[in-house]
């Protein structure tokens, strides 16, 4: 009985500690690399809000700029997501060069509104809501529906 009760409490403790933990923090809590990224690619925008997100053992930062662009950074400050406005083009400097060149060549009348990098792929959304999937080195894989 005691062993079962101990296992029960351990499971509850793990469940509680594994829950999302989001906290609004000051922009000074951003890793330096994240601040430099924002200054370099969005020099006219101001940081409106920073949320530190702790999920399991991973920490990330969600940043909302005053121009409504949303950025996500890992705990080292590397950007892995830029969610822009559907009506506005993201700065070319945000997009990996090989992906940018592919989009400019294949879709010359469209522009990139969102970019996201996962562990195995990168994805961009175009101004016509088409989503393109690339590998991590920027090679086009497919149109994602």
PyMOL commands that place a pseudoatom at each C-alpha (Angstrom):
pseudoatom trace, name=CA, resn=UNK, resi=1, chain=A, elem=C, hetatm=0, pos=[0.000, 0.000, 0.000]
pseudoatom trace, name=CA, resn=UNK, resi=2, chain=A, elem=C, hetatm=0, pos=[2.770, 2.446, 0.944]
pseudoatom trace, name=CA, resn=UNK, resi=3, chain=A, elem=C, hetatm=0, pos=[4.649, 1.712, -2.282]
pseudoatom trace, name=CA, resn=UNK, resi=4, chain=A, elem=C, hetatm=0, pos=[1.524, 2.378, -4.370]
pseudoatom trace, name=CA, resn=UNK, resi=5, chain=A, elem=C, hetatm=0, pos=[0.929, 5.633, -2.508]
pseudoatom trace, name=CA, resn=UNK, resi=6, chain=A, elem=C, hetatm=0, pos=[4.543, 6.722, -3.097]
pseudoatom trace, name=CA, resn=UNK, resi=7, chain=A, elem=C, hetatm=0, pos=[4.240, 5.987, -6.825]
pseudoatom trace, name=CA, resn=UNK, resi=8, chain=A, elem=C, hetatm=0, pos=[0.982, 7.964, -6.933]
pseudoatom trace, name=CA, resn=UNK, resi=9, chain=A, elem=C, hetatm=0, pos=[2.616, 11.046, -5.368]
pseudoatom trace, name=CA, resn=UNK, resi=10, chain=A, elem=C, hetatm=0, pos=[5.624, 10.799, -7.687]
pseudoatom trace, name=CA, resn=UNK, resi=11, chain=A, elem=C, hetatm=0, pos=[3.301, 10.674, -10.698]
pseudoatom trace, name=CA, resn=UNK, resi=12, chain=A, elem=C, hetatm=0, pos=[1.399, 13.742, -9.459]
pseudoatom trace, name=CA, resn=UNK, resi=13, chain=A, elem=C, hetatm=0, pos=[4.663, 15.606, -8.884]
pseudoatom trace, name=CA, resn=UNK, resi=14, chain=A, elem=C, hetatm=0, pos=[5.865, 14.778, -12.407]
pseudoatom trace, name=CA, resn=UNK, resi=15, chain=A, elem=C, hetatm=0, pos=[2.540, 15.820, -13.924]
pseudoatom trace, name=CA, resn=UNK, resi=16, chain=A, elem=C, hetatm=0, pos=[2.550, 19.151, -12.113]
pseudoatom trace, name=CA, resn=UNK, resi=17, chain=A, elem=C, hetatm=0, pos=[6.189, 19.899, -12.944]
pseudoatom trace, name=CA, resn=UNK, resi=18, chain=A, elem=C, hetatm=0, pos=[5.603, 19.049, -16.620]
pseudoatom trace, name=CA, resn=UNK, resi=19, chain=A, elem=C, hetatm=0, pos=[2.855, 21.623, -17.064]
pseudoatom trace, name=CA, resn=UNK, resi=20, chain=A, elem=C, hetatm=0, pos=[3.319, 24.735, -19.146]
pseudoatom trace, name=CA, resn=UNK, resi=21, chain=A, elem=C, hetatm=0, pos=[4.653, 27.707, -17.262]
pseudoatom trace, name=CA, resn=UNK, resi=22, chain=A, elem=C, hetatm=0, pos=[4.299, 31.014, -19.075]
pseudoatom trace, name=CA, resn=UNK, resi=23, chain=A, elem=C, hetatm=0, pos=[5.362, 34.249, -17.487]
pseudoatom trace, name=CA, resn=UNK, resi=24, chain=A, elem=C, hetatm=0, pos=[5.495, 37.772, -18.856]
pseudoatom trace, name=CA, resn=UNK, resi=25, chain=A, elem=C, hetatm=0, pos=[9.034, 39.061, -18.309]
pseudoatom trace, name=CA, resn=UNK, resi=26, chain=A, elem=C, hetatm=0, pos=[10.954, 42.246, -19.005]
pseudoatom trace, name=CA, resn=UNK, resi=27, chain=A, elem=C, hetatm=0, pos=[12.772, 42.448, -22.335]
pseudoatom trace, name=CA, resn=UNK, resi=28, chain=A, elem=C, hetatm=0, pos=[16.073, 42.533, -20.457]
pseudoatom trace, name=CA, resn=UNK, resi=29, chain=A, elem=C, hetatm=0, pos=[15.464, 38.826, -19.725]
pseudoatom trace, name=CA, resn=UNK, resi=30, chain=A, elem=C, hetatm=0, pos=[15.877, 37.994, -23.419]
pseudoatom trace, name=CA, resn=UNK, resi=31, chain=A, elem=C, hetatm=0, pos=[19.124, 36.272, -24.353]
pseudoatom trace, name=CA, resn=UNK, resi=32, chain=A, elem=C, hetatm=0, pos=[21.535, 38.777, -25.982]
pseudoatom trace, name=CA, resn=UNK, resi=33, chain=A, elem=C, hetatm=0, pos=[21.381, 36.950, -29.328]
pseudoatom trace, name=CA, resn=UNK, resi=34, chain=A, elem=C, hetatm=0, pos=[17.583, 37.422, -29.422]
pseudoatom trace, name=CA, resn=UNK, resi=35, chain=A, elem=C, hetatm=0, pos=[17.867, 41.148, -28.726]
pseudoatom trace, name=CA, resn=UNK, resi=36, chain=A, elem=C, hetatm=0, pos=[20.515, 41.488, -31.444]
pseudoatom trace, name=CA, resn=UNK, resi=37, chain=A, elem=C, hetatm=0, pos=[18.281, 39.606, -33.909]
pseudoatom trace, name=CA, resn=UNK, resi=38, chain=A, elem=C, hetatm=0, pos=[15.384, 41.983, -33.250]
pseudoatom trace, name=CA, resn=UNK, resi=39, chain=A, elem=C, hetatm=0, pos=[17.591, 45.064, -33.581]
pseudoatom trace, name=CA, resn=UNK, resi=40, chain=A, elem=C, hetatm=0, pos=[19.134, 43.790, -36.820]
pseudoatom trace, name=CA, resn=UNK, resi=41, chain=A, elem=C, hetatm=0, pos=[15.966, 42.668, -38.602]
pseudoatom trace, name=CA, resn=UNK, resi=42, chain=A, elem=C, hetatm=0, pos=[13.265, 44.905, -37.101]
pseudoatom trace, name=CA, resn=UNK, resi=43, chain=A, elem=C, hetatm=0, pos=[15.110, 48.155, -36.292]
pseudoatom trace, name=CA, resn=UNK, resi=44, chain=A, elem=C, hetatm=0, pos=[11.974, 50.315, -36.370]
pseudoatom trace, name=CA, resn=UNK, resi=45, chain=A, elem=C, hetatm=0, pos=[9.887, 48.032, -34.154]
pseudoatom trace, name=CA, resn=UNK, resi=46, chain=A, elem=C, hetatm=0, pos=[9.661, 48.130, -30.391]
pseudoatom trace, name=CA, resn=UNK, resi=47, chain=A, elem=C, hetatm=0, pos=[9.151, 45.128, -28.141]
pseudoatom trace, name=CA, resn=UNK, resi=48, chain=A, elem=C, hetatm=0, pos=[5.579, 45.154, -26.844]
pseudoatom trace, name=CA, resn=UNK, resi=49, chain=A, elem=C, hetatm=0, pos=[5.714, 41.965, -24.752]
pseudoatom trace, name=CA, resn=UNK, resi=50, chain=A, elem=C, hetatm=0, pos=[8.043, 39.101, -23.846]
pseudoatom trace, name=CA, resn=UNK, resi=51, chain=A, elem=C, hetatm=0, pos=[6.721, 35.813, -22.482]
pseudoatom trace, name=CA, resn=UNK, resi=52, chain=A, elem=C, hetatm=0, pos=[9.084, 33.198, -21.097]
pseudoatom trace, name=CA, resn=UNK, resi=53, chain=A, elem=C, hetatm=0, pos=[7.637, 29.754, -21.693]
pseudoatom trace, name=CA, resn=UNK, resi=54, chain=A, elem=C, hetatm=0, pos=[8.885, 26.759, -19.731]
pseudoatom trace, name=CA, resn=UNK, resi=55, chain=A, elem=C, hetatm=0, pos=[7.523, 23.488, -21.040]
pseudoatom trace, name=CA, resn=UNK, resi=56, chain=A, elem=C, hetatm=0, pos=[9.000, 20.388, -19.433]
pseudoatom trace, name=CA, resn=UNK, resi=57, chain=A, elem=C, hetatm=0, pos=[12.733, 21.097, -19.498]
pseudoatom trace, name=CA, resn=UNK, resi=58, chain=A, elem=C, hetatm=0, pos=[12.667, 23.510, -22.460]
pseudoatom trace, name=CA, resn=UNK, resi=59, chain=A, elem=C, hetatm=0, pos=[12.661, 27.285, -22.139]
pseudoatom trace, name=CA, resn=UNK, resi=60, chain=A, elem=C, hetatm=0, pos=[11.674, 29.590, -24.969]
pseudoatom trace, name=CA, resn=UNK, resi=61, chain=A, elem=C, hetatm=0, pos=[10.770, 33.243, -25.375]
pseudoatom trace, name=CA, resn=UNK, resi=62, chain=A, elem=C, hetatm=0, pos=[7.755, 34.544, -27.278]
pseudoatom trace, name=CA, resn=UNK, resi=63, chain=A, elem=C, hetatm=0, pos=[8.227, 38.156, -28.339]
pseudoatom trace, name=CA, resn=UNK, resi=64, chain=A, elem=C, hetatm=0, pos=[5.495, 40.392, -29.737]
pseudoatom trace, name=CA, resn=UNK, resi=65, chain=A, elem=C, hetatm=0, pos=[6.632, 43.565, -31.468]
pseudoatom trace, name=CA, resn=UNK, resi=66, chain=A, elem=C, hetatm=0, pos=[4.562, 46.732, -31.741]
pseudoatom trace, name=CA, resn=UNK, resi=67, chain=A, elem=C, hetatm=0, pos=[4.072, 46.006, -35.476]
pseudoatom trace, name=CA, resn=UNK, resi=68, chain=A, elem=C, hetatm=0, pos=[2.293, 42.744, -34.473]
pseudoatom trace, name=CA, resn=UNK, resi=69, chain=A, elem=C, hetatm=0, pos=[5.134, 40.478, -35.640]
pseudoatom trace, name=CA, resn=UNK, resi=70, chain=A, elem=C, hetatm=0, pos=[5.575, 37.533, -33.281]
pseudoatom trace, name=CA, resn=UNK, resi=71, chain=A, elem=C, hetatm=0, pos=[8.986, 35.924, -32.803]
pseudoatom trace, name=CA, resn=UNK, resi=72, chain=A, elem=C, hetatm=0, pos=[10.008, 32.778, -30.942]
pseudoatom trace, name=CA, resn=UNK, resi=73, chain=A, elem=C, hetatm=0, pos=[13.495, 32.176, -29.570]
pseudoatom trace, name=CA, resn=UNK, resi=74, chain=A, elem=C, hetatm=0, pos=[15.098, 29.262, -27.780]
pseudoatom trace, name=CA, resn=UNK, resi=75, chain=A, elem=C, hetatm=0, pos=[16.912, 29.795, -24.484]
pseudoatom trace, name=CA, resn=UNK, resi=76, chain=A, elem=C, hetatm=0, pos=[20.170, 30.582, -26.325]
pseudoatom trace, name=CA, resn=UNK, resi=77, chain=A, elem=C, hetatm=0, pos=[18.397, 33.319, -28.307]
pseudoatom trace, name=CA, resn=UNK, resi=78, chain=A, elem=C, hetatm=0, pos=[18.218, 31.540, -31.667]
pseudoatom trace, name=CA, resn=UNK, resi=79, chain=A, elem=C, hetatm=0, pos=[15.091, 32.476, -33.579]
pseudoatom trace, name=CA, resn=UNK, resi=80, chain=A, elem=C, hetatm=0, pos=[12.988, 29.543, -34.766]
pseudoatom trace, name=CA, resn=UNK, resi=81, chain=A, elem=C, hetatm=0, pos=[9.752, 31.280, -35.749]
pseudoatom trace, name=CA, resn=UNK, resi=82, chain=A, elem=C, hetatm=0, pos=[8.703, 34.619, -37.244]
pseudoatom trace, name=CA, resn=UNK, resi=83, chain=A, elem=C, hetatm=0, pos=[4.958, 35.088, -37.565]
pseudoatom trace, name=CA, resn=UNK, resi=84, chain=A, elem=C, hetatm=0, pos=[4.230, 38.240, -39.501]
pseudoatom trace, name=CA, resn=UNK, resi=85, chain=A, elem=C, hetatm=0, pos=[1.113, 39.944, -40.750]
pseudoatom trace, name=CA, resn=UNK, resi=86, chain=A, elem=C, hetatm=0, pos=[-0.595, 38.311, -43.720]
pseudoatom trace, name=CA, resn=UNK, resi=87, chain=A, elem=C, hetatm=0, pos=[-0.606, 41.664, -45.530]
pseudoatom trace, name=CA, resn=UNK, resi=88, chain=A, elem=C, hetatm=0, pos=[3.060, 42.495, -44.968]
pseudoatom trace, name=CA, resn=UNK, resi=89, chain=A, elem=C, hetatm=0, pos=[6.299, 41.036, -46.249]
pseudoatom trace, name=CA, resn=UNK, resi=90, chain=A, elem=C, hetatm=0, pos=[8.846, 39.793, -43.743]
pseudoatom trace, name=CA, resn=UNK, resi=91, chain=A, elem=C, hetatm=0, pos=[12.283, 41.374, -44.077]
pseudoatom trace, name=CA, resn=UNK, resi=92, chain=A, elem=C, hetatm=0, pos=[14.400, 39.379, -46.540]
pseudoatom trace, name=CA, resn=UNK, resi=93, chain=A, elem=C, hetatm=0, pos=[17.172, 39.252, -43.954]
pseudoatom trace, name=CA, resn=UNK, resi=94, chain=A, elem=C, hetatm=0, pos=[15.033, 37.003, -41.720]
pseudoatom trace, name=CA, resn=UNK, resi=95, chain=A, elem=C, hetatm=0, pos=[14.684, 34.276, -44.349]
pseudoatom trace, name=CA, resn=UNK, resi=96, chain=A, elem=C, hetatm=0, pos=[17.550, 31.820, -45.020]
pseudoatom trace, name=CA, resn=UNK, resi=97, chain=A, elem=C, hetatm=0, pos=[19.092, 32.776, -48.369]
pseudoatom trace, name=CA, resn=UNK, resi=98, chain=A, elem=C, hetatm=0, pos=[18.440, 29.506, -50.208]
pseudoatom trace, name=CA, resn=UNK, resi=99, chain=A, elem=C, hetatm=0, pos=[14.736, 29.620, -49.281]
pseudoatom trace, name=CA, resn=UNK, resi=100, chain=A, elem=C, hetatm=0, pos=[14.462, 33.298, -50.178]
pseudoatom trace, name=CA, resn=UNK, resi=101, chain=A, elem=C, hetatm=0, pos=[16.024, 32.702, -53.587]
pseudoatom trace, name=CA, resn=UNK, resi=102, chain=A, elem=C, hetatm=0, pos=[13.692, 29.762, -54.269]
pseudoatom trace, name=CA, resn=UNK, resi=103, chain=A, elem=C, hetatm=0, pos=[10.601, 31.801, -53.409]
pseudoatom trace, name=CA, resn=UNK, resi=104, chain=A, elem=C, hetatm=0, pos=[11.728, 34.819, -55.428]
pseudoatom trace, name=CA, resn=UNK, resi=105, chain=A, elem=C, hetatm=0, pos=[12.398, 32.622, -58.470]
pseudoatom trace, name=CA, resn=UNK, resi=106, chain=A, elem=C, hetatm=0, pos=[9.367, 30.318, -58.219]
pseudoatom trace, name=CA, resn=UNK, resi=107, chain=A, elem=C, hetatm=0, pos=[6.814, 32.833, -56.917]
pseudoatom trace, name=CA, resn=UNK, resi=108, chain=A, elem=C, hetatm=0, pos=[8.012, 36.256, -58.117]
pseudoatom trace, name=CA, resn=UNK, resi=109, chain=A, elem=C, hetatm=0, pos=[4.668, 37.970, -57.465]
pseudoatom trace, name=CA, resn=UNK, resi=110, chain=A, elem=C, hetatm=0, pos=[4.348, 36.596, -53.875]
pseudoatom trace, name=CA, resn=UNK, resi=111, chain=A, elem=C, hetatm=0, pos=[6.155, 37.388, -50.655]
pseudoatom trace, name=CA, resn=UNK, resi=112, chain=A, elem=C, hetatm=0, pos=[6.894, 35.538, -47.415]
pseudoatom trace, name=CA, resn=UNK, resi=113, chain=A, elem=C, hetatm=0, pos=[4.682, 36.360, -44.423]
pseudoatom trace, name=CA, resn=UNK, resi=114, chain=A, elem=C, hetatm=0, pos=[5.812, 33.648, -41.953]
pseudoatom trace, name=CA, resn=UNK, resi=115, chain=A, elem=C, hetatm=0, pos=[8.865, 31.453, -41.375]
pseudoatom trace, name=CA, resn=UNK, resi=116, chain=A, elem=C, hetatm=0, pos=[9.293, 28.577, -38.944]
pseudoatom trace, name=CA, resn=UNK, resi=117, chain=A, elem=C, hetatm=0, pos=[12.092, 26.115, -38.270]
pseudoatom trace, name=CA, resn=UNK, resi=118, chain=A, elem=C, hetatm=0, pos=[11.571, 22.784, -36.522]
pseudoatom trace, name=CA, resn=UNK, resi=119, chain=A, elem=C, hetatm=0, pos=[14.079, 20.038, -35.728]
pseudoatom trace, name=CA, resn=UNK, resi=120, chain=A, elem=C, hetatm=0, pos=[13.868, 18.609, -39.259]
pseudoatom trace, name=CA, resn=UNK, resi=121, chain=A, elem=C, hetatm=0, pos=[12.254, 21.187, -41.569]
pseudoatom trace, name=CA, resn=UNK, resi=122, chain=A, elem=C, hetatm=0, pos=[11.620, 24.847, -42.324]
pseudoatom trace, name=CA, resn=UNK, resi=123, chain=A, elem=C, hetatm=0, pos=[8.299, 26.189, -43.509]
pseudoatom trace, name=CA, resn=UNK, resi=124, chain=A, elem=C, hetatm=0, pos=[7.291, 29.504, -45.045]
pseudoatom trace, name=CA, resn=UNK, resi=125, chain=A, elem=C, hetatm=0, pos=[3.850, 30.939, -45.703]
pseudoatom trace, name=CA, resn=UNK, resi=126, chain=A, elem=C, hetatm=0, pos=[3.358, 33.083, -48.773]
pseudoatom trace, name=CA, resn=UNK, resi=127, chain=A, elem=C, hetatm=0, pos=[1.089, 36.076, -49.292]
pseudoatom trace, name=CA, resn=UNK, resi=128, chain=A, elem=C, hetatm=0, pos=[-1.420, 33.806, -51.071]
pseudoatom trace, name=CA, resn=UNK, resi=129, chain=A, elem=C, hetatm=0, pos=[-1.545, 31.511, -47.968]
pseudoatom trace, name=CA, resn=UNK, resi=130, chain=A, elem=C, hetatm=0, pos=[0.436, 28.780, -49.733]
pseudoatom trace, name=CA, resn=UNK, resi=131, chain=A, elem=C, hetatm=0, pos=[2.816, 26.956, -47.389]
pseudoatom trace, name=CA, resn=UNK, resi=132, chain=A, elem=C, hetatm=0, pos=[6.137, 25.649, -48.656]
pseudoatom trace, name=CA, resn=UNK, resi=133, chain=A, elem=C, hetatm=0, pos=[8.194, 23.035, -46.842]
pseudoatom trace, name=CA, resn=UNK, resi=134, chain=A, elem=C, hetatm=0, pos=[12.021, 22.889, -46.983]
pseudoatom trace, name=CA, resn=UNK, resi=135, chain=A, elem=C, hetatm=0, pos=[14.644, 20.762, -45.293]
pseudoatom trace, name=CA, resn=UNK, resi=136, chain=A, elem=C, hetatm=0, pos=[17.053, 22.372, -42.830]
pseudoatom trace, name=CA, resn=UNK, resi=137, chain=A, elem=C, hetatm=0, pos=[19.570, 23.186, -45.558]
pseudoatom trace, name=CA, resn=UNK, resi=138, chain=A, elem=C, hetatm=0, pos=[16.889, 25.062, -47.525]
pseudoatom trace, name=CA, resn=UNK, resi=139, chain=A, elem=C, hetatm=0, pos=[16.121, 22.520, -50.252]
pseudoatom trace, name=CA, resn=UNK, resi=140, chain=A, elem=C, hetatm=0, pos=[12.479, 22.644, -51.371]
pseudoatom trace, name=CA, resn=UNK, resi=141, chain=A, elem=C, hetatm=0, pos=[10.522, 19.522, -50.385]
pseudoatom trace, name=CA, resn=UNK, resi=142, chain=A, elem=C, hetatm=0, pos=[6.871, 20.195, -51.198]
pseudoatom trace, name=CA, resn=UNK, resi=143, chain=A, elem=C, hetatm=0, pos=[3.850, 22.437, -50.960]
pseudoatom trace, name=CA, resn=UNK, resi=144, chain=A, elem=C, hetatm=0, pos=[2.263, 21.759, -47.590]
pseudoatom trace, name=CA, resn=UNK, resi=145, chain=A, elem=C, hetatm=0, pos=[-1.526, 21.650, -47.504]
for i in range(1, 145): cmd.bond("trace and resi %d" % i, "trace and resi %d" % (i + 1))
show_as sticks, trace
zoom trace
